[in-house]
């Protein structure tokens, strides 16, 4: 059955929620693809995806997803990080036509953040710390999805949204590979994206392949590399004969700029792999070197989460440019060196940057609640991120030089005030004494003058 929705100013399409028969109006079409249309609805905070061809298999897949949603790791931040189906939608004839999902507001595609030029225009305050945090949050979300047995399949830049606090959200979740927890039936992910397909799936028909989270591991590593470096890991200067092969062929052969026998080498503008934390570098090497021939050796989402958590804790702010963050183990600010060498600043200083909530292990109880003071949370959770520069502006920090200077000034002012009061009272006393003496002397002179 093919569904076509015709919309005009005089007509409003009304659908019904399958769970409670609530009427939902389609207000405005936001996007359209070969698969279906996305609409703004009359229900606040909800969008509708309407399929062109809502096959029974699509509907059964959605039912399996509704029955077994993943735990959203961002709930403690009052943020929706997984745009999971919320309900099925029916038309006036009682036919399933699509589903209801949460709207992710105030966010941009990851593709507008990782690229330095686009980042300057779309999110100028996003520095390397924010990008690390974004990567950490993505790994955290993928970990939660994998824990429920789902495979993202088409994990790519366009399917991840991020806001100005580095909180992310995964969209297009109905394309995931889903295993029905009751029947065991697998609804496959039939789509993939160039540059995010692991070597073992290149050229394969996704509609007949049951994927695993091991395939997602490659995609996740590529995403994280995009965020931290600004480009695909299988790119660089070609050193072989002839023209450089297509990216898919480079992935097939395992040619990336960090490989030992690779025909791709870093270019003049390539950001060195050594600037990231050793744990992150280890994950990249295991994924793209060891994982090329042995996919199971690729780091899992949990491995990435742990490595990024360590890396975030080891980031420190540059003493010269407050928008520069670098890995403490590297020992110096690479971004200052790069700017001096190439004359291009990719992390310009921006005033009024927002504090970034950092992900924690979703398997544990949240350590940051809505009522908590965020500064206290950050100090407790990531003490090394709480840099000397940040401490120097903290009025609650006893080592704050501004606070110490203020206290010294207060002490000096107090002492000067006391001295002033002493002088004032002394002056009054001395003045009174002198006035009294003069009065007595004047009296005696007057007595002598008048012969009294």
PyMOL commands that set and color helices and strands:
alter all, ss='L'
color gray80, all
select helices_A, chain A and resi 56-67+75-77+110-112+116-122+128-147+157-159+173-175+199-201+206-208+213-229+247-253+273-275+278-293+295-297+301-313+334-342+374-381+388-391+401-450
alter helices_A, ss='H'
color red, helices_A
select strands_A, chain A and resi 13-17+23-32+36-41+46-51+85-90+96-102+108-109+160-162+168-170+178-179+186-187+237-238+264-265+315-317+325-327
alter strands_A, ss='S'
color yellow, strands_A
deselect
rebuild
show_as cartoon
